[in-house]
Amino acid sequence: MTRGSYAPVAAGVLTMLLALPAAHGQTSLFRGQIPSFTTAQAARGRDLYTANCQMCHGADLNGGQFGPAVRGAAFDAQWSGQSAGSLSNAAYSAIDAFILQSNGLAAGRHELAAEQVSTPRPALFGRRGAPIWGPPNYDATYRAAMARQDALLAGLTPVTDAMLRDPPDSDWMMWRRTYSSLGFSPLRQINTRNVARLGVAWTWPLHTSPDEITPLVHDGILFIKSADAIQALNAANGDLLWQYIRPLPDSLNDGRAAVAKSMAIYGDALYAPTADGHVIALDARSGKLLWDHEILSPALTTEGVRLDGGPIVVKGKVIMGVSFSTPLKGGCFIFALDAQSGRELWRFHTVARPGEPGGDSWNGAPVDQRYGGSVWTAGSYDPALNLVYFGTGNTYDTATLLVPQPQSEPQTGDSNDALYTESTVALDPDTGRLVWYYQHMKRDVWDLDWTFEQSLIDLPIDGVGHRLLVTGGKIAVFDALDRANGHYEFSKDAGLQNVVVHIDPKTGAKSINPALTPVAGQQKLLCPHGGGARSWPATSYDPDTHLLFVPLVESCAEFTWIPRDAAQTAAGGMDIHFVLRPRPDSDGKFGRVEAIDLASRRIVWTDRQRAPIASSMLATAGGIAFNGARDRYFRAYDQRNGKILWQTRLDAVPSSTPITYSVDGVQYVAVVAGGGGAHESTWPTLTPEIVDPPGGTMLWIFRLPPSAGQASGGEGAVR
């Protein structure tokens, strides 16, 4: 509402205005159940209205130079289901109470609360919240446009298990496109010969928040989440089809907790985590809320526990993990919900309990003093083995795992391994039972998570085909395991760390540099910084060339262990303090993209640049590897040699996961720019000359011009 700007609903609230009864002298505007609000709430709303809304909508609510009336018959014609601006939920509820009072409703005993909102198409005003001046013009052009949108939504086919196992080339229906989490598309219309002609097809401004989201596309409809909004767009032209607005508690209203990396689609429903610790299911054709299941209590979300990874759907179960567990005594967990009802079916704790395998690996600490095992990203699934795979994070209490040992010896043994932190866990999706686990690094007390994508790769080793799981931690060491049983196969070190001094070639056990053992109050040089040589921005893998494309940042940190007691640990945060530093041999280039041939374990090419890498990789059958960096450039690399074939500068940093899809024979590339959560806030001091624009989150869509021959076949045709 401030400065005359209009935005979709932030707190839910004027949705009931067109559904209130005409009774007791109230205007015909009110048809339905009368909402409750208090006199004190309306008084707060009056002051907020005066400060934020009066300039546009008038002191008497009858409209002004820049805004329509918000009372009486004029209000009835102008507004439906929307509020405007960027205030908190409580502020909007108070303003709404004042507006209700001004429209003749009597105060009650209970305050008006924000409601969840699914905005209908097209309501009585612009989809992005712009007011309509005068009665809506429902003419023939309007009716034809709505008919086209209705036909597009009606043509959305239910997503089956078979489709998730083998998705259409045109679609992108989960975080890394397939259950294998390769981040690879078989589309080849955009290729090394024509990518230089890539241009903007359309853009769409999103609700502002730190954003790591992956758009999903199915049957020509693109689904996107940002801050408190989930929206469905025409994937070919950006028309808004529907939106769902979820009001957040004031404690979460700044959007930082609204970071999520992905959603999921299955059957006729779209599944999404929310900033207030719920998982919701929406009707994919309308945005209607189907069910809402609370995973985390308001107290936990306020303290920072989050659902900021993303779900996968396996055989009718919505499966995902919880992250940032310091307030979660006993560590994080992975859970499964019934896709039809939202009912919880099972829960697996990523911190082992006494009496379980690994339960004695916490140095004798009681369960309520075991912290960690965060699940920051979506899992993978092998339908043939019927196993889901997740990576887990570190512990948040260094003291729990430190035991007196000679400084000259690496920390070994079972008593302080802290299972199942820094591990890959393979679970039976039907029951949540642990089938196998592999701990990539024991006793991680440096915040060097191994909680990223679990890439399921079929690869020949010594002429024999192997079904592998490949995953890398923040130290940019990649382990390859047999995904049937967790047997160690090999590792590849990108060479940007000083933590691991030796990797056992048979078991993969890592010997830790004893000089880095934390000593209270003593500063030590750690490479990489806790932000990681690599972090949540995901790798991509081309199954035809066996090339793994890795986004990296070259960094180090001065770290200091500051011991805390159990109460201080439970209060949140970590007991390791980091000061970001360039590597001792740094030449001022921090961003690094690397192509690794997993068959030969050889680095094929490396591209280094000043700006740290910000986005996940995207590889395509057209021979392209896409990636974005902190300098706001979005780039297309030639997979064969790392040559930059195309680049464009966005309005903000693309700290997200780019995708590609096709509609009616035309291939598009999509990426979200703006924000990027903790990873994005880590690196600015390395390159202080790179200044991020203030605010704003934007969805960018690119395509070739029609002259490039998209719809005609030949070299540009979609395979």
ZAMARGU-4260 file (C-alpha; in steps of 0.2 Angstrom, whole numbers, plus 5000, padded with zeros to 4 digits):
<rodrens>
0) 5000/5000/5000 | 5014/5012/5003 | 5020/5024/4989 | 5005/5019/4979 | 5012/5002/4974
5) 5000/4987/4974 | 5005/4969/4977 | 4995/4953/4979 | 4988/4948/4996 | 5000/4948/5010
10) 4989/4943/5025 | 4973/4937/5019 | 4960/4946/5024 | 4949/4956/5012 | 4944/4939/5005
15) 4929/4938/5016 | 4922/4955/5011 | 4912/4949/4996 | 4905/4935/5007 | 4897/4945/5021
20) 4878/4946/5024 | 4867/4961/5021 | 4859/4963/5038 | 4858/4975/5053 | 4861/4990/5042
25) 4876/4984/5034 | 4879/4987/5016 | 4876/4974/5002 | 4894/4972/5001 | 4893/4959/5015
30) 4886/4942/5010 | 4891/4927/5021 | 4899/4925/5038 | 4903/4940/5048 | 4921/4940/5053
35) 4926/4945/5070 | 4938/4959/5075 | 4940/4970/5091 | 4939/4989/5093 | 4957/4990/5099
40) 4962/4981/5083 | 4952/4993/5072 | 4960/5007/5081 | 4978/5000/5077 | 4972/4998/5059
45) 4966/5016/5058 | 4983/5022/5063 | 4992/5010/5051 | 4979/5015/5037 | 4983/5034/5040
50) 5002/5030/5039 | 5002/5018/5024 | 4986/5019/5014 | 4978/5036/5016 | 4988/5045/5003
55) 4981/5033/4989 | 4964/5028/4996 | 4959/5044/5004 | 4956/5049/5022 | 4938/5044/5021
60) 4941/5028/5012 | 4932/5035/4997 | 4947/5034/4985 | 4960/5047/4980 | 4972/5052/4966
65) 4981/5035/4966 | 4970/5022/4973 | 4952/5016/4973 | 4939/5017/4986 | 4939/5004/5000
70) 4922/5007/5007 | 4904/5005/5001 | 4898/5000/4983 | 4913/5007/4975 | 4924/4995/4986
75) 4912/4981/4981 | 4916/4984/4962 | 4934/4987/4964 | 4941/4973/4976 | 4940/4955/4978
80) 4951/4944/4988 | 4966/4955/4988 | 4975/4967/5000 | 4990/4977/4994 | 5008/4981/5000
85) 5022/4974/5011 | 5017/4976/5029 | 5016/4962/5041 | 5002/4950/5043 | 4996/4958/5059
90) 4997/4975/5052 | 4986/4970/5037 | 4974/4961/5049 | 4972/4977/5059 | 4970/4988/5043
95) 4956/4976/5037 | 4948/4977/5054 | 4947/4996/5052 | 4940/4994/5035 | 4927/4982/5041
100) 4922/4994/5055 | 4922/5008/5042 | 4910/4998/5031 | 4897/4996/5045 | 4902/4980/5054
105) 4902/4980/5073 | 4917/4975/5083 | 4917/4958/5093 | 4928/4949/5106 | 4940/4941/5095
110) 4954/4949/5084 | 4953/4946/5065 | 4966/4934/5060 | 4975/4932/5043 | 4967/4918/5032
115) 4975/4907/5019 | 4971/4913/5002 | 4969/4905/4985 | 4966/4919/4973 | 4954/4914/4960
120) 4956/4918/4941 | 4954/4932/4937 | 4945/4941/4952 | 4939/4958/4949 | 4956/4966/4946
125) 4973/4964/4939 | 4982/4947/4943 | 4997/4956/4951 | 4986/4967/4962 | 4984/4982/4951
130) 4967/4991/4954 | 4954/4992/4940 | 4948/5009/4938 | 4929/5007/4935 | 4919/4991/4932
135) 4928/4976/4924 | 4927/4975/4905 | 4922/4957/4902 | 4921/4959/4883 | 4924/4946/4870
140) 4943/4948/4871 | 4943/4945/4889 | 4931/4929/4887 | 4943/4922/4874 | 4958/4925/4885
145) 4950/4916/4900 | 4944/4902/4888 | 4962/4899/4883 | 4968/4899/4901 | 4954/4887/4906
150) 4958/4875/4892 | 4977/4875/4897 | 4972/4871/4915 | 4959/4858/4910 | 4973/4850/4899
155) 4984/4847/4914 | 4986/4828/4915 | 4988/4819/4932 | 5006/4814/4936 | 5008/4796/4938
160) 5022/4785/4946 | 5027/4780/4928 | 5028/4798/4923 | 5040/4802/4937 | 5050/4787/4933
165) 5052/4792/4915 | 5046/4810/4913 | 5042/4818/4896 | 5057/4827/4888 | 5047/4843/4888
170) 5043/4843/4907 | 5053/4847/4923 | 5043/4839/4937 | 5055/4838/4952 | 5071/4847/4959
175) 5084/4839/4947 | 5071/4834/4934 | 5072/4815/4938 | 5073/4804/4952 | 5091/4801/4948
180) 5095/4820/4952 | 5106/4822/4937 | 5100/4840/4933 | 5101/4835/4914 | 5088/4838/4901
185) 5087/4828/4884 | 5081/4843/4875 | 5093/4849/4861 | 5085/4863/4852 | 5096/4875/4861
190) 5113/4869/4857 | 5131/4875/4854 | 5128/4881/4837 | 5113/4893/4841 | 5114/4897/4859
195) 5122/4913/4856 | 5105/4919/4849 | 5096/4916/4865 | 5085/4930/4871 | 5072/4934/4884
200) 5055/4926/4880 | 5046/4934/4896 | 5049/4938/4914 | 5038/4938/4929 | 5042/4947/4946
205) 5040/4936/4961 | 5036/4940/4979 | 5052/4947/4986 | 5062/4934/4997 | 5079/4926/4997
210) 5075/4913/4984 | 5083/4896/4979 | 5068/4889/4971 | 5067/4877/4956 | 5052/4881/4944
215) 5042/4865/4940 | 5034/4863/4922 | 5021/4850/4917 | 5010/4851/4902 | 5014/4869/4898
220) 5011/4876/4915 | 5025/4882/4926 | 5024/4882/4945 | 5034/4893/4955 | 5036/4898/4974
225) 5043/4914/4982 | 5040/4920/4999 | 5022/4917/5004 | 5016/4915/4986 | 5014/4899/4975
230) 5009/4903/4957 | 5004/4894/4941 | 5009/4902/4925 | 5007/4899/4907 | 5025/4892/4903
235) 5025/4899/4885 | 5020/4917/4889 | 5020/4920/4908 | 5001/4923/4910 | 4996/4920/4928
240) 4983/4906/4929 | 4981/4906/4948 | 4990/4910/4964 | 4990/4904/4982 | 4995/4916/4996
245) 5000/4909/5013 | 5000/4923/5026 | 5015/4920/5038 | 5017/4924/5057 | 5025/4941/5060
250) 5041/4932/5066 | 5043/4925/5048 | 5037/4939/5038 | 5054/4945/5032 | 5054/4931/5020
255) 5071/4923/5026 | 5063/4908/5032 | 5053/4906/5016 | 5068/4899/5007 | 5064/4883/4998
260) 5073/4874/4984 | 5059/4864/4976 | 5041/4858/4976 | 5034/4842/4970 | 5019/4837/4958
265) 5009/4821/4958 | 4992/4816/4953 | 4982/4832/4952 | 4991/4840/4966 | 5006/4852/4969
270) 5016/4849/4986 | 5026/4862/4994 | 5034/4866/5011 | 5030/4882/5019 | 5040/4894/5030
275) 5029/4891/5045 | 5034/4872/5045 | 5020/4864/5036 | 5018/4854/5020 | 5003/4858/5010
280) 4995/4851/4995 | 4986/4862/4982 | 4975/4857/4967 | 4987/4860/4952 | 4972/4866/4941
285) 4965/4879/4953 | 4977/4882/4968 | 4964/4877/4980 | 4971/4870/4997 | 4968/4851/4998
290) 4977/4848/5014 | 4989/4856/5027 | 5000/4846/5038 | 5010/4854/5052 | 5028/4846/5053
295) 5036/4860/5065 | 5028/4869/5079 | 5028/4888/5078 | 5041/4889/5092 | 5053/4878/5082
300) 5050/4889/5066 | 5053/4905/5075 | 5069/4898/5082 | 5075/4893/5065 | 5071/4875/5061
305) 5065/4874/5043 | 5058/4865/5028 | 5070/4873/5016 | 5074/4858/5005 | 5060/4851/4995
310) 5049/4835/4994 | 5050/4821/4982 | 5034/4809/4979 | 5038/4791/4979 | 5023/4778/4976
315) 5010/4790/4984 | 5021/4797/4998 | 5028/4814/5000 | 5045/4812/5007 | 5057/4826/5013
320) 5068/4831/5027 | 5070/4845/5041 | 5085/4856/5042 | 5094/4868/5054 | 5092/4858/5070
325) 5100/4866/5084 | 5083/4870/5093 | 5078/4852/5089 | 5085/4842/5103 | 5089/4825/5096
330) 5093/4831/5079 | 5083/4832/5062 | 5072/4819/5053 | 5066/4813/5037 | 5047/4810/5035
335) 5034/4803/5023 | 5016/4810/5021 | 5002/4801/5012 | 5000/4811/4996 | 4981/4810/4997
340) 4978/4815/5015 | 4994/4822/5022 | 4994/4810/5036 | 5011/4806/5042 | 5016/4788/5038
345) 5034/4787/5045 | 5048/4797/5052 | 5067/4793/5052 | 5079/4802/5064 | 5095/4807/5056
350) 5103/4807/5073 | 5105/4789/5080 | 5096/4784/5096 | 5104/4773/5110 | 5100/4755/5105
355) 5100/4758/5087 | 5114/4755/5075 | 5126/4770/5078 | 5117/4775/5094 | 5133/4773/5104
360) 5143/4785/5092 | 5139/4801/5101 | 5153/4801/5114 | 5140/4796/5128 | 5129/4812/5125
365) 5111/4809/5130 | 5099/4811/5115 | 5093/4829/5120 | 5111/4834/5118 | 5113/4827/5101
370) 5111/4840/5087 | 5113/4840/5068 | 5109/4829/5054 | 5101/4843/5044 | 5093/4838/5027
375) 5095/4853/5016 | 5090/4846/4999 | 5078/4834/4991 | 5081/4816/4990 | 5084/4804/4976
380) 5075/4787/4972 | 5080/4771/4963 | 5064/4763/4958 | 5073/4746/4953 | 5080/4745/4971
385) 5066/4754/4979 | 5077/4765/4989 | 5077/4783/4993 | 5093/4792/4997 | 5097/4808/5007
390) 5112/4817/5013 | 5114/4824/5030 | 5123/4838/5038 | 5136/4840/5052 | 5133/4842/5071
395) 5131/4859/5080 | 5140/4855/5096 | 5159/4852/5094 | 5162/4848/5112 | 5151/4833/5111
400) 5163/4825/5099 | 5180/4830/5105 | 5189/4817/5115 | 5207/4818/5121 | 5219/4810/5108
405) 5237/4813/5103 | 5238/4828/5091 | 5248/4818/5079 | 5235/4805/5076 | 5219/4807/5066
410) 5202/4806/5076 | 5196/4788/5073 | 5185/4775/5081 | 5166/4773/5084 | 5163/4783/5100
415) 5163/4800/5092 | 5158/4797/5074 | 5141/4806/5077 | 5130/4795/5066 | 5121/4798/5055
420) 5129/4815/5052 | 5139/4818/5036 | 5131/4802/5029 | 5121/4796/5014 | 5106/4786/5021
425) 5097/4774/5010 | 5079/4771/5016 | 5064/4760/5011 | 5051/4772/5006 | 5037/4761/5011
430) 5042/4760/5029 | 5056/4773/5032 | 5068/4758/5038 | 5086/4761/5036 | 5093/4749/5023
435) 5111/4756/5023 | 5121/4771/5027 | 5139/4777/5023 | 5147/4791/5033 | 5158/4801/5022
440) 5167/4810/5035 | 5167/4806/5054 | 5166/4819/5068 | 5164/4834/5057 | 5166/4849/5069
445) 5169/4862/5055 | 5152/4863/5047 | 5157/4854/5031 | 5140/4846/5027 | 5138/4831/5015
450) 5120/4835/5013 | 5118/4839/4994 | 5112/4830/4979 | 5113/4811/4978 | 5117/4808/4959
455) 5112/4791/4953 | 5124/4787/4939 | 5127/4771/4929 | 5145/4771/4925 | 5158/4758/4918
460) 5172/4755/4930 | 5186/4744/4923 | 5174/4739/4909 | 5161/4733/4921 | 5145/4743/4923
465) 5141/4750/4940 | 5126/4757/4948 | 5133/4772/4958 | 5128/4785/4969 | 5139/4800/4968
470) 5139/4815/4981 | 5151/4828/4986 | 5152/4838/5003 | 5157/4856/5006 | 5176/4851/5004
475) 5172/4846/4986 | 5177/4828/4988 | 5165/4817/4978 | 5162/4799/4984 | 5155/4786/4973
480) 5146/4772/4981 | 5137/4756/4975 | 5119/4762/4978 | 5112/4745/4981 | 5123/4742/4997
485) 5133/4758/5001 | 5150/4749/4996 | 5163/4762/4993 | 5170/4763/4975 | 5181/4779/4973
490) 5183/4797/4977 | 5188/4813/4967 | 5195/4828/4976 | 5194/4845/4967 | 5209/4851/4977
495) 5202/4865/4986 | 5202/4859/5004 | 5215/4856/5018 | 5205/4845/5030 | 5207/4828/5023
500) 5225/4822/5021 | 5222/4804/5015 | 5207/4794/5008 | 5208/4775/5010 | 5207/4768/4993
505) 5197/4753/4999 | 5185/4760/5011 | 5185/4779/5008 | 5189/4782/5026 | 5196/4800/5027
510) 5211/4804/5039 | 5209/4822/5045 | 5223/4834/5046 | 5227/4834/5065 | 5232/4852/5065
515) 5214/4857/5062 | 5207/4849/5078 | 5198/4863/5087 | 5207/4870/5102 | 5196/4882/5112
520) 5200/4900/5108 | 5214/4896/5096 | 5212/4902/5078 | 5216/4890/5063 | 5216/4891/5044
525) 5202/4880/5037 | 5200/4878/5018 | 5186/4879/5012 | 5176/4891/5023 | 5160/4884/5031
530) 5151/4891/5016 | 5159/4877/5006 | 5170/4875/4991 | 5153/4868/4985 | 5136/4870/4994
535) 5118/4868/4989 | 5120/4874/4971 | 5119/4857/4963 | 5130/4848/4950 | 5124/4842/4934
540) 5129/4826/4925 | 5128/4821/4906 | 5125/4802/4905 | 5132/4802/4887 | 5149/4810/4891
545) 5150/4805/4909 | 5155/4823/4913 | 5150/4830/4930 | 5149/4849/4930 | 5153/4856/4947
550) 5150/4874/4953 | 5164/4879/4965 | 5170/4894/4976 | 5188/4895/4981 | 5189/4901/4999
555) 5196/4898/5016 | 5192/4904/5034 | 5200/4908/5050 | 5190/4897/5062 | 5189/4897/5081
560) 5181/4885/5093 | 5171/4894/5107 | 5165/4881/5119 | 5147/4882/5126 | 5137/4873/5139
565) 5122/4863/5134 | 5110/4877/5137 | 5120/4889/5126 | 5120/4875/5112 | 5102/4872/5113
570) 5099/4891/5111 | 5105/4890/5093 | 5119/4894/5082 | 5136/4885/5081 | 5151/4885/5093
575) 5163/4888/5078 | 5167/4906/5073 | 5172/4909/5055 | 5181/4924/5047 | 5180/4922/5028
580) 5197/4924/5019 | 5204/4921/5002 | 5215/4906/4999 | 5233/4909/5004 | 5238/4907/4985
585) 5223/4917/4979 | 5224/4927/4963 | 5208/4936/4966 | 5197/4923/4956 | 5185/4915/4967
590) 5172/4907/4956 | 5176/4891/4947 | 5166/4879/4936 | 5174/4862/4933 | 5170/4847/4922
595) 5175/4830/4929 | 5175/4815/4918 | 5169/4802/4931 | 5174/4787/4920 | 5193/4792/4920
600) 5192/4804/4936 | 5201/4817/4926 | 5197/4836/4926 | 5192/4840/4908 | 5192/4859/4910
605) 5191/4872/4922 | 5184/4890/4921 | 5189/4902/4934 | 5182/4920/4937 | 5181/4934/4949
610) 5163/4931/4955 | 5159/4916/4966 | 5147/4904/4958 | 5129/4906/4964 | 5117/4894/4955
615) 5116/4876/4952 | 5122/4869/4935 | 5110/4864/4921 | 5116/4852/4907 | 5107/4848/4891
620) 5109/4836/4877 | 5112/4851/4866 | 5130/4851/4873 | 5127/4866/4885 | 5130/4868/4903
625) 5121/4883/4911 | 5126/4892/4927 | 5125/4909/4936 | 5137/4919/4947 | 5137/4933/4959
630) 5141/4946/4946 | 5123/4943/4940 | 5129/4935/4924 | 5119/4919/4918 | 5131/4909/4906
635) 5130/4895/4894 | 5146/4884/4893 | 5151/4872/4879 | 5152/4856/4888 | 5167/4850/4878
640) 5179/4863/4883 | 5172/4876/4895 | 5171/4890/4882 | 5157/4903/4886 | 5146/4903/4871
645) 5133/4916/4878 | 5130/4926/4893 | 5117/4939/4899 | 5116/4950/4915 | 5101/4948/4925
650) 5093/4961/4937 | 5099/4951/4952 | 5110/4936/4957 | 5103/4920/4950 | 5105/4910/4967
655) 5093/4896/4961 | 5092/4881/4951 | 5089/4884/4932 | 5079/4872/4922 | 5074/4869/4904
660) 5058/4864/4896 | 5048/4864/4880 | 5030/4870/4875 | 5023/4867/4857 | 5040/4862/4851
665) 5049/4877/4858 | 5063/4875/4871 | 5064/4887/4885 | 5077/4890/4899 | 5071/4897/4916
670) 5081/4904/4931 | 5076/4914/4946 | 5086/4929/4951 | 5086/4938/4968 | 5091/4933/4985
675) 5098/4916/4988 | 5098/4913/5007 | 5113/4910/5018 | 5125/4904/5003 | 5122/4920/4994
680) 5125/4931/5010 | 5142/4922/5013 | 5153/4928/4999 | 5151/4947/4996 | 5166/4952/5006
685) 5177/4942/4994 | 5172/4954/4980 | 5167/4970/4988 | 5166/4979/4971 | 5151/4968/4966
690) 5136/4976/4973 | 5119/4968/4973 | 5104/4978/4968 | 5092/4981/4982 | 5077/4970/4983
695) 5068/4961/4969 | 5065/4943/4964 | 5062/4939/4946 | 5059/4924/4935 | 5068/4925/4919
700) 5063/4914/4904 | 5074/4913/4888 | 5071/4905/4871 | 5078/4906/4853 | 5071/4918/4841
705) 5058/4910/4829 | 5071/4912/4815 | 5082/4899/4824 | 5070/4886/4818 | 5063/4879/4834
710) 5047/4872/4827 | 5053/4866/4810 | 5064/4851/4814 | 5082/4849/4807 | 5096/4853/4818
715) 5086/4864/4830 | 5072/4851/4833 | 5067/4844/4850 | 5072/4826/4851
</rodrens>
